[in-house]
């Protein structure tokens, strides 16, 4: 179980076990600090986390943390980049599964990520200033674009008709909205929300299929 408490002036989230201090290579130390930041950003709003907090969480000195990241903004961007990469890796189920199985598994993994990184996910998509523009905003758009590309690839399409483009982009926005609503209220079982998101995708593709024969063929394979 994860717990949070203050240590001096910093905030630390603990899991009940303390790792011994050790010497790490530059890349490994950077990854350790990013992982510590992700724990904090997933537990509290980003603007409440300081670089000092990250140092405490990682079990390193303040000076060492500032050697790798000069400001909170720098480590926030690095943490969101890492989180985005991990999300995209999760959204890539085995290619030997059927299209429907892959879609269901991708939605399930998406909500697993949302649940594990609830506060950070909300900060990115629900109006945190850093998510609106700049580097972090670009990361969000990259994730959306990569998700779009993976959906198209999963359908076996090389070209995207205007109807399919509209359907998929509308669905991505709807999936984000559904995830945020679920995090805000938690009054529906997660499985129910996942099923609703799958139904939204089917409905969006059904509309596109009325004017796109290839989409209609893909839907026929899902039945």
TORKOL-4160 file (C-alpha; in steps of 0.2 Angstrom, whole numbers, padded with zeros to 4 digits, m for minus):
223
<pt num="1" X="0000" Y="0000" Z="0000"/>
<pt num="2" X="0006" Y="0018" Z="m0004"/>
<pt num="3" X="0007" Y="0031" Z="0010"/>
<pt num="4" X="0012" Y="0049" Z="0009"/>
<pt num="5" X="0019" Y="0059" Z="0023"/>
<pt num="6" X="0031" Y="0074" Z="0026"/>
<pt num="7" X="0049" Y="0072" Z="0029"/>
<pt num="8" X="0056" Y="0089" Z="0034"/>
<pt num="9" X="0050" Y="0101" Z="0021"/>
<pt num="10" X="0048" Y="0088" Z="0008"/>
<pt num="11" X="0034" Y="0076" Z="0003"/>
<pt num="12" X="0037" Y="0057" Z="0001"/>
<pt num="13" X="0026" Y="0043" Z="m0004"/>
<pt num="14" X="0031" Y="0027" Z="0003"/>
<pt num="15" X="0027" Y="0009" Z="m0001"/>
<pt num="16" X="0032" Y="0001" Z="0016"/>
<pt num="17" X="0050" Y="m0003" Z="0011"/>
<pt num="18" X="0065" Y="0008" Z="0010"/>
<pt num="19" X="0078" Y="0004" Z="m0004"/>
<pt num="20" X="0096" Y="0006" Z="0001"/>
<pt num="21" X="0106" Y="0021" Z="m0006"/>
<pt num="22" X="0118" Y="0016" Z="m0020"/>
<pt num="23" X="0129" Y="0023" Z="m0033"/>
<pt num="24" X="0121" Y="0024" Z="m0050"/>
<pt num="25" X="0126" Y="0028" Z="m0068"/>
<pt num="26" X="0120" Y="0045" Z="m0074"/>
<pt num="27" X="0106" Y="0038" Z="m0085"/>
<pt num="28" X="0100" Y="0026" Z="m0071"/>
<pt num="29" X="0100" Y="0041" Z="m0058"/>
<pt num="30" X="0090" Y="0051" Z="m0070"/>
<pt num="31" X="0077" Y="0037" Z="m0073"/>
<pt num="32" X="0076" Y="0035" Z="m0054"/>
<pt num="33" X="0072" Y="0053" Z="m0051"/>
<pt num="34" X="0059" Y="0053" Z="m0065"/>
<pt num="35" X="0051" Y="0037" Z="m0057"/>
<pt num="36" X="0050" Y="0046" Z="m0041"/>
<pt num="37" X="0042" Y="0061" Z="m0049"/>
<pt num="38" X="0029" Y="0050" Z="m0057"/>
<pt num="39" X="0025" Y="0043" Z="m0040"/>
<pt num="40" X="0022" Y="0061" Z="m0034"/>
<pt num="41" X="0013" Y="0068" Z="m0049"/>
<pt num="42" X="0001" Y="0053" Z="m0049"/>
<pt num="43" X="m0003" Y="0056" Z="m0030"/>
<pt num="44" X="m0005" Y="0075" Z="m0030"/>
<pt num="45" X="m0008" Y="0090" Z="m0042"/>
<pt num="46" X="0008" Y="0094" Z="m0051"/>
<pt num="47" X="0009" Y="0112" Z="m0044"/>
<pt num="48" X="0010" Y="0105" Z="m0027"/>
<pt num="49" X="0026" Y="0095" Z="m0030"/>
<pt num="50" X="0043" Y="0103" Z="m0029"/>
<pt num="51" X="0060" Y="0097" Z="m0034"/>
<pt num="52" X="0064" Y="0095" Z="m0016"/>
<pt num="53" X="0050" Y="0083" Z="m0014"/>
<pt num="54" X="0056" Y="0073" Z="m0028"/>
<pt num="55" X="0073" Y="0072" Z="m0020"/>
<pt num="56" X="0066" Y="0066" Z="m0004"/>
<pt num="57" X="0055" Y="0053" Z="m0013"/>
<pt num="58" X="0070" Y="0046" Z="m0023"/>
<pt num="59" X="0081" Y="0046" Z="m0007"/>
<pt num="60" X="0094" Y="0058" Z="m0014"/>
<pt num="61" X="0101" Y="0075" Z="m0009"/>
<pt num="62" X="0093" Y="0091" Z="m0015"/>
<pt num="63" X="0109" Y="0096" Z="m0023"/>
<pt num="64" X="0110" Y="0079" Z="m0033"/>
<pt num="65" X="0092" Y="0082" Z="m0039"/>
<pt num="66" X="0095" Y="0099" Z="m0045"/>
<pt num="67" X="0111" Y="0093" Z="m0054"/>
<pt num="68" X="0100" Y="0083" Z="m0065"/>
<pt num="69" X="0084" Y="0094" Z="m0066"/>
<pt num="70" X="0086" Y="0113" Z="m0063"/>
<pt num="71" X="0068" Y="0116" Z="m0060"/>
<pt num="72" X="0051" Y="0107" Z="m0057"/>
<pt num="73" X="0046" Y="0111" Z="m0074"/>
<pt num="74" X="0060" Y="0101" Z="m0082"/>
<pt num="75" X="0057" Y="0086" Z="m0072"/>
<pt num="76" X="0038" Y="0088" Z="m0075"/>
<pt num="77" X="0041" Y="0087" Z="m0093"/>
<pt num="78" X="0053" Y="0073" Z="m0092"/>
<pt num="79" X="0040" Y="0063" Z="m0081"/>
<pt num="80" X="0026" Y="0066" Z="m0093"/>
<pt num="81" X="0036" Y="0061" Z="m0108"/>
<pt num="82" X="0040" Y="0045" Z="m0099"/>
<pt num="83" X="0022" Y="0042" Z="m0094"/>
<pt num="84" X="0017" Y="0045" Z="m0112"/>
<pt num="85" X="0029" Y="0032" Z="m0118"/>
<pt num="86" X="0023" Y="0019" Z="m0106"/>
<pt num="87" X="0005" Y="0023" Z="m0110"/>
<pt num="88" X="0009" Y="0020" Z="m0129"/>
<pt num="89" X="0018" Y="0004" Z="m0125"/>
<pt num="90" X="0003" Y="m0002" Z="m0115"/>
<pt num="91" X="m0008" Y="0002" Z="m0130"/>
<pt num="92" X="0001" Y="m0011" Z="m0141"/>
<pt num="93" X="m0007" Y="m0028" Z="m0138"/>
<pt num="94" X="0000" Y="m0043" Z="m0147"/>
<pt num="95" X="m0003" Y="m0042" Z="m0165"/>
<pt num="96" X="m0008" Y="m0060" Z="m0167"/>
<pt num="97" X="m0024" Y="m0057" Z="m0158"/>
<pt num="98" X="m0041" Y="m0053" Z="m0167"/>
<pt num="99" X="m0045" Y="m0035" Z="m0170"/>
<pt num="100" X="m0059" Y="m0035" Z="m0157"/>
<pt num="101" X="m0048" Y="m0043" Z="m0144"/>
<pt num="102" X="m0034" Y="m0030" Z="m0147"/>
<pt num="103" X="m0047" Y="m0016" Z="m0145"/>
<pt num="104" X="m0054" Y="m0023" Z="m0129"/>
<pt num="105" X="m0036" Y="m0026" Z="m0122"/>
<pt num="106" X="m0030" Y="m0008" Z="m0127"/>
<pt num="107" X="m0045" Y="0000" Z="m0119"/>
<pt num="108" X="m0042" Y="m0010" Z="m0103"/>
<pt num="109" X="m0024" Y="m0006" Z="m0103"/>
<pt num="110" X="m0028" Y="0013" Z="m0106"/>
<pt num="111" X="m0040" Y="0013" Z="m0090"/>
<pt num="112" X="m0026" Y="0003" Z="m0080"/>
<pt num="113" X="m0014" Y="0018" Z="m0084"/>
<pt num="114" X="m0028" Y="0031" Z="m0080"/>
<pt num="115" X="m0031" Y="0023" Z="m0063"/>
<pt num="116" X="m0013" Y="0021" Z="m0059"/>
<pt num="117" X="m0008" Y="0039" Z="m0064"/>
<pt num="118" X="m0025" Y="0047" Z="m0059"/>
<pt num="119" X="m0019" Y="0064" Z="m0053"/>
<pt num="120" X="m0006" Y="0066" Z="m0067"/>
<pt num="121" X="m0019" Y="0061" Z="m0080"/>
<pt num="122" X="m0031" Y="0073" Z="m0074"/>
<pt num="123" X="m0018" Y="0087" Z="m0073"/>
<pt num="124" X="m0013" Y="0084" Z="m0092"/>
<pt num="125" X="m0031" Y="0083" Z="m0098"/>
<pt num="126" X="m0042" Y="0093" Z="m0087"/>
<pt num="127" X="m0035" Y="0110" Z="m0088"/>
<pt num="128" X="m0018" Y="0111" Z="m0080"/>
<pt num="129" X="m0009" Y="0126" Z="m0087"/>
<pt num="130" X="0006" Y="0116" Z="m0093"/>
<pt num="131" X="m0005" Y="0104" Z="m0103"/>
<pt num="132" X="m0012" Y="0118" Z="m0114"/>
<pt num="133" X="0003" Y="0123" Z="m0123"/>
<pt num="134" X="0022" Y="0121" Z="m0125"/>
<pt num="135" X="0031" Y="0105" Z="m0123"/>
<pt num="136" X="0019" Y="0095" Z="m0112"/>
<pt num="137" X="0005" Y="0100" Z="m0123"/>
<pt num="138" X="0015" Y="0093" Z="m0138"/>
<pt num="139" X="0017" Y="0077" Z="m0128"/>
<pt num="140" X="m0002" Y="0076" Z="m0126"/>
<pt num="141" X="m0005" Y="0079" Z="m0144"/>
<pt num="142" X="0009" Y="0066" Z="m0149"/>
<pt num="143" X="0000" Y="0053" Z="m0138"/>
<pt num="144" X="m0017" Y="0057" Z="m0147"/>
<pt num="145" X="m0009" Y="0056" Z="m0164"/>
<pt num="146" X="0000" Y="0039" Z="m0160"/>
<pt num="147" X="m0016" Y="0032" Z="m0153"/>
<pt num="148" X="m0025" Y="0037" Z="m0169"/>
<pt num="149" X="m0011" Y="0029" Z="m0180"/>
<pt num="150" X="m0012" Y="0013" Z="m0170"/>
<pt num="151" X="m0031" Y="0012" Z="m0172"/>
<pt num="152" X="m0029" Y="0015" Z="m0191"/>
<pt num="153" X="m0015" Y="0002" Z="m0192"/>
<pt num="154" X="m0026" Y="m0010" Z="m0182"/>
<pt num="155" X="m0039" Y="m0009" Z="m0195"/>
<pt num="156" X="m0027" Y="m0013" Z="m0208"/>
<pt num="157" X="m0029" Y="0004" Z="m0217"/>
<pt num="158" X="m0016" Y="0013" Z="m0226"/>
<pt num="159" X="m0026" Y="0028" Z="m0231"/>
<pt num="160" X="m0039" Y="0037" Z="m0220"/>
<pt num="161" X="m0055" Y="0043" Z="m0227"/>
<pt num="162" X="m0062" Y="0060" Z="m0220"/>
<pt num="163" X="m0077" Y="0050" Z="m0212"/>
<pt num="164" X="m0065" Y="0038" Z="m0203"/>
<pt num="165" X="m0053" Y="0052" Z="m0197"/>
<pt num="166" X="m0068" Y="0061" Z="m0189"/>
<pt num="167" X="m0074" Y="0045" Z="m0181"/>
<pt num="168" X="m0058" Y="0040" Z="m0173"/>
<pt num="169" X="m0054" Y="0058" Z="m0167"/>
<pt num="170" X="m0071" Y="0060" Z="m0160"/>
<pt num="171" X="m0069" Y="0043" Z="m0151"/>
<pt num="172" X="m0052" Y="0048" Z="m0144"/>
<pt num="173" X="m0059" Y="0064" Z="m0136"/>
<pt num="174" X="m0074" Y="0053" Z="m0130"/>
<pt num="175" X="m0062" Y="0041" Z="m0122"/>
<pt num="176" X="m0053" Y="0055" Z="m0113"/>
<pt num="177" X="m0069" Y="0062" Z="m0107"/>
<pt num="178" X="m0075" Y="0046" Z="m0100"/>
<pt num="179" X="m0059" Y="0043" Z="m0091"/>
<pt num="180" X="m0059" Y="0060" Z="m0083"/>
<pt num="181" X="m0078" Y="0058" Z="m0078"/>
<pt num="182" X="m0074" Y="0041" Z="m0070"/>
<pt num="183" X="m0059" Y="0048" Z="m0060"/>
<pt num="184" X="m0070" Y="0062" Z="m0054"/>
<pt num="185" X="m0085" Y="0052" Z="m0048"/>
<pt num="186" X="m0080" Y="0033" Z="m0047"/>
<pt num="187" X="m0099" Y="0029" Z="m0046"/>
<pt num="188" X="m0098" Y="0016" Z="m0060"/>
<pt num="189" X="m0088" Y="0000" Z="m0060"/>
<pt num="190" X="m0072" Y="0002" Z="m0071"/>
<pt num="191" X="m0078" Y="m0012" Z="m0082"/>
<pt num="192" X="m0094" Y="m0004" Z="m0086"/>
<pt num="193" X="m0085" Y="0012" Z="m0091"/>
<pt num="194" X="m0073" Y="0002" Z="m0102"/>
<pt num="195" X="m0088" Y="m0007" Z="m0110"/>
<pt num="196" X="m0096" Y="0010" Z="m0114"/>
<pt num="197" X="m0080" Y="0016" Z="m0122"/>
<pt num="198" X="m0080" Y="0001" Z="m0133"/>
<pt num="199" X="m0098" Y="0004" Z="m0138"/>
<pt num="200" X="m0094" Y="0022" Z="m0142"/>
<pt num="201" X="m0080" Y="0016" Z="m0154"/>
<pt num="202" X="m0092" Y="0004" Z="m0162"/>
<pt num="203" X="m0105" Y="0018" Z="m0164"/>
<pt num="204" X="m0093" Y="0030" Z="m0171"/>
<pt num="205" X="m0087" Y="0017" Z="m0184"/>
<pt num="206" X="m0104" Y="0013" Z="m0188"/>
<pt num="207" X="m0108" Y="0031" Z="m0194"/>
<pt num="208" X="m0092" Y="0031" Z="m0204"/>
<pt num="209" X="m0096" Y="0014" Z="m0211"/>
<pt num="210" X="m0112" Y="0021" Z="m0219"/>
<pt num="211" X="m0101" Y="0030" Z="m0231"/>
<pt num="212" X="m0084" Y="0020" Z="m0231"/>
<pt num="213" X="m0085" Y="0002" Z="m0237"/>
<pt num="214" X="m0069" Y="m0003" Z="m0230"/>
<pt num="215" X="m0074" Y="0003" Z="m0212"/>
<pt num="216" X="m0090" Y="m0007" Z="m0215"/>
<pt num="217" X="m0080" Y="m0023" Z="m0219"/>
<pt num="218" X="m0070" Y="m0020" Z="m0204"/>
<pt num="219" X="m0085" Y="m0019" Z="m0193"/>
<pt num="220" X="m0092" Y="m0035" Z="m0201"/>
<pt num="221" X="m0076" Y="m0044" Z="m0195"/>
<pt num="222" X="m0079" Y="m0038" Z="m0177"/>
<pt num="223" X="m0096" Y="m0047" Z="m0176"/>
